[in-house]
Amino acid sequence: METRALMPTLGRRMLRPLASLHEEMDKLFNNWLAAADFEPFDALDGFMPRIDTTEGEKALEVTAELPGVEQADVEIELTKTALLIKGQKKLELEEKGENYVRKERRYGAFFREVPLPWEVDVAKTSAEATFANGVLKVKVPRPEAVRHATRKVAIKP
């Protein structure tokens, strides 16, 4: 008499509804996340600028979007291992009696820390910053020692 294992077939049938539910939940969350334009989680309670970081051969360039922020309200600091961008987006006009249907613009203090891919001598490093049309650009030069600190490695057969 031949015996057959019922558990694998029975187990698949029992779990099929759960697998379908799992797939539907994945679709639901993926669609929701794709439709939402999420900012960093720190921004949920206030303004958090978005940044782009580009590492070139001679410098690290950080570009930050700061719409509605005045240059006087931005502070940049360079530490041994990071670039710090802090500031505040001020609410200029407070409207009393307005009934908002939706309010998405954010105001308040912000802080972004951009880790440097190398250590810098703060006293000897001269970072450059420009601010125009609500866009901040900061260039942190790559130290000379790091620039030339590469060497080819031979590949053995």
C-alpha positions in Angstrom: 0.0 0.0 0.0 1.3 3.4 -1.0 1.2 6.2 1.4 0.9 9.8 0.3 1.9 12.9 2.3 -1.2 15.0 2.7 0.4 17.8 4.7 2.3 19.6 1.9 -0.9 19.8 -0.2 -3.2 20.5 2.7 -0.7 23.1 4.0 -0.6 24.9 0.7 -4.4 25.0 0.5 -4.7 26.3 4.0 -2.1 29.0 3.4 -3.4 30.2 0.0 -5.9 32.7 1.5 -3.2 34.1 3.7 -0.8 34.4 0.8 -3.4 36.2 -1.2 -4.1 38.6 1.7 -0.3 39.2 2.0 -0.1 40.0 -1.7 -3.0 42.4 -1.5 -1.5 44.2 1.6 1.8 44.5 -0.3 0.0 46.1 -3.3 -1.9 48.4 -1.0 1.1 49.8 0.8 3.3 49.9 -2.3 0.6 52.0 -4.2 0.1 54.2 -1.2 3.9 54.9 -0.8 4.3 55.5 -4.5 1.4 58.1 -4.5 2.7 59.9 -1.4 5.7 62.2 -1.8 7.4 61.4 1.5 9.8 63.7 3.1 12.4 62.5 5.6 10.6 61.3 8.8 12.1 64.3 10.8 10.1 66.6 8.5 6.7 65.3 9.7 6.5 68.0 12.4 8.3 70.8 10.7 10.4 72.0 7.7 13.2 69.7 6.5 15.2 70.8 3.4 15.9 68.2 0.8 19.6 67.8 -0.2 21.7 66.3 -2.9 25.3 65.3 -2.2 27.8 64.8 -4.9 31.4 63.5 -4.3 33.8 64.7 -7.0 37.5 64.2 -7.4 38.3 67.6 -5.8 35.4 68.3 -3.5 32.1 67.2 -1.9 29.2 69.4 -3.1 26.0 69.6 -1.1 23.0 71.3 -2.6 20.0 72.1 -0.4 16.6 73.3 -1.4 15.6 76.1 1.0 12.5 77.8 -0.6 11.2 80.7 1.5 14.3 80.8 3.7 16.4 84.0 3.9 20.1 83.7 3.7 20.4 85.4 7.1 18.4 82.5 8.6 20.9 79.8 7.5 24.0 78.8 9.4 26.6 76.3 8.1 29.3 74.6 10.3 32.1 72.3 9.4 33.3 69.7 11.8 36.0 67.1 11.5 33.6 64.6 10.1 30.4 66.4 9.0 28.8 69.4 7.4 26.0 70.9 9.5 23.3 73.0 7.9 20.9 74.7 10.4 18.3 77.4 10.1 14.8 78.4 10.3 11.9 78.9 7.9 9.8 81.6 9.3 6.1 82.0 9.0 5.8 85.7 7.9 2.1 86.2 8.0 -0.4 84.6 10.3 -3.9 84.6 9.0 -6.6 84.7 11.6 -10.0 83.3 10.7 -8.9 81.5 7.6 -10.4 78.0 7.2 -7.8 75.8 5.6 -8.9 72.8 3.6 -5.3 71.5 3.4 -2.1 72.9 4.8 1.1 71.3 3.5 3.7 74.1 3.8 5.9 73.6 6.7 7.8 76.1 8.9 10.2 76.0 11.8 13.8 75.2 12.6 15.7 72.7 10.6 19.0 70.8 11.0 20.7 68.5 8.5 24.0 66.7 9.2 25.9 65.5 6.1 28.6 63.0 7.0 31.9 63.6 5.2 33.5 60.7 3.4 36.8 61.8 4.8 38.1 63.7 7.9 39.0 67.4 7.5 41.3 69.7 9.4 38.7 72.3 10.3 41.3 75.1 10.8 42.9 74.5 7.4 39.8 73.7 5.3 38.0 76.5 3.5 34.6 75.4 2.4 32.7 77.7 0.0 29.0 78.4 0.2 26.6 80.2 -2.2 22.9 81.0 -1.8 20.7 82.0 -4.7 17.0 81.6 -5.5 16.4 79.5 -2.4 19.2 77.0 -3.3 22.2 76.6 -1.0 25.4 75.1 -2.4 28.3 74.2 -0.2 31.6 72.8 -1.5 34.0 71.1 0.9 37.4 70.4 -0.7 38.8 67.0 -0.5 42.1 67.0 1.5 45.2 66.6 -0.7 46.3 63.6 1.3 43.0 61.8 0.5 43.1 62.9 -3.2 46.4 61.1 -3.8 45.8 58.2 -1.3 45.1 55.6 -3.9 47.2 52.8 -5.3 46.6 50.1 -7.9 46.2 46.5 -6.7 47.5 43.7 -8.9 45.1 40.9 -9.7 46.6 37.5 -9.4 45.6 34.8 -11.9 
